[in-house]
């Protein structure tokens, strides 16, 4: 049985879906004309970005044990990739907290 048909499939779809929502929201955040003319949209997209980003990071953490696994059921985790995932997740949390409270 391939990993894509296991429980990992849901985490992948959640990760990709929330990542797409986050990218769309961040584009709205950086558009200065939208920010000035629609401040409520700017606030909403910022809140949605935070939720989508947190969902993306949480689903990524559940995927770290399969990083680089492909369809190999005997795969051992790639520790360099796990370190990268942890570092990227930490940096996202810190940068989002700075943006929220600054």
N, C-alpha and C positions, 0 to 999 in steps of 0.2 A: 504494500500500500504506500503510495506516494505521500509525502508530507503535506502536499497541497490539499489532500482530501481529509486530512486529520483535523484536530482542533486548531491547528496553527492557521488554517485557512481563514477562520473568523478574525483572528488577530491581524492578519495581513490586510484584509479588507477594511477593518477598522482603522488601521494605521494609515493606509493609503487614502481612504475617504476623509479622515480628519485632517490629513496633510493637505489635501486639495482645498478643503474649506478654509484652513489656515492661510494658505497662499492667497486665496481670493480676498480674505479679510485684510491681510497685510497690504495688499494693493490699494484697498479702500483707505487704510490708515495713512498711507504715504501720499495720497492725492490731495494736495493742498486746496484745490478749488472745491472738492467735495467736503473737506473738513470745515471750510469757511461757510459754505452755503447750506450744508446739512449736518450740523453738529450732533444731532441725535443719531444719525446714521453712523457717524464717526465713533460715538460712544458705544453703540450697539455692536459694530464690527470689532471694536477692541475687546469687548466682553466675549463675543463669540470666538475671536482669535485665541483668547486665553483658554477657553473651554476646549476648543479644537486642539490647541497645542498640548494641553495637559493630557487629553485623550490620546493623542499621537505618541507622546512620551511614555505614557503608561503601557500602551499596546506594544511599543518598541521594547520596553523592559521585559515584557512577557515573551518577546521573540528572540531575546539575546542568546538563549540556550541553543537556538537553531541557526544562529548566524553562520552563513556559509555552508549550511547542511545540504541544500539541494534535495535530492531524492534519496540520499544515503541514510538508511536508518541506523547505521552504526557510527555515525559521525560524532566526533568529539568536538566540543565547542572551540572556536578560534578565540584565544585569549586576547590577542591584539584587537580583534573586532569588538569583543566585549568591552575592553577598555575604552575604545573609541565611542561606543554607544553610551557608556556611562559618562564619559567626558562631555559629549555633545548634549546629553540630557541635562547634566548639571549646568552647562553654559546657557541652555535655553531657559531653565528655571531662573537663574540669576539675572539674565538680561530682561526677562519678562517682569520680574519683581522690581528691577530698577525702573523700567518703563512705567509700571503701575504706580509706584510711590514717589517718582521724581517729578 
